[in-house]
């Protein structure tokens, strides 16, 4: 399903942004001093000088601020999609939600909804064929 693939992409982007923020935080620890949080005592300042360290810290803070803004935007989109999908009714939507948003297998979905595995696979296949017609 096109919408659900987009949802999965949003989740991947969120994880990538979080990982990038973590990497920037490690870099910031180097330039600020991991425990001291004082630029003067940091390894980066000792090695490259205060001027370079100050510029690097400013850059890192700006980059982190931008990434946190993007992260918040993507998290809002993810939340909105989840809320809207939760409002949908019908077996196709339930299967899609459980599969692509909740990450369940078709067997788990069948068990959850009280249908056979084959029936759930047919419903998903039918839904995928509808989506393919629109792309």
KAKA-V235746 format. One record per residue. PSI is psi in whole degrees, 0 to 359 (999 if undefined). Layout:
psi:PSI
psi:PSI
This chain:
psi:132
psi:314
psi:316
psi:327
psi:322
psi:321
psi:315
psi:322
psi:320
psi:317
psi:321
psi:317
psi:318
psi:315
psi:323
psi:316
psi:317
psi:318
psi:320
psi:320
psi:319
psi:318
psi:319
psi:325
psi:321
psi:318
psi:319
psi:321
psi:322
psi:315
psi:332
psi:340
psi:113
psi:316
psi:326
psi:323
psi:29
psi:119
psi:321
psi:326
psi:3
psi:158
psi:319
psi:318
psi:320
psi:321
psi:321
psi:352
psi:158
psi:324
psi:311
psi:317
psi:318
psi:315
psi:319
psi:317
psi:317
psi:314
psi:314
psi:317
psi:318
psi:315
psi:316
psi:321
psi:317
psi:316
psi:321
psi:325
psi:315
psi:318
psi:313
psi:320
psi:314
psi:323
psi:325
psi:317
psi:315
psi:316
psi:317
psi:317
psi:313
psi:315
psi:319
psi:321
psi:324
psi:335
psi:342
psi:152
psi:163
psi:154
psi:319
psi:316
psi:322
psi:316
psi:314
psi:316
psi:310
psi:325
psi:307
psi:334
psi:314
psi:348
psi:25
psi:154
psi:165
psi:326
psi:317
psi:322
psi:315
psi:315
psi:317
psi:318
psi:352
psi:28
psi:168
psi:158
psi:316
psi:319
psi:317
psi:319
psi:319
psi:316
psi:315
psi:318
psi:317
psi:317
psi:319
psi:323
psi:322
psi:315
psi:322
psi:329
psi:335
psi:352
psi:999
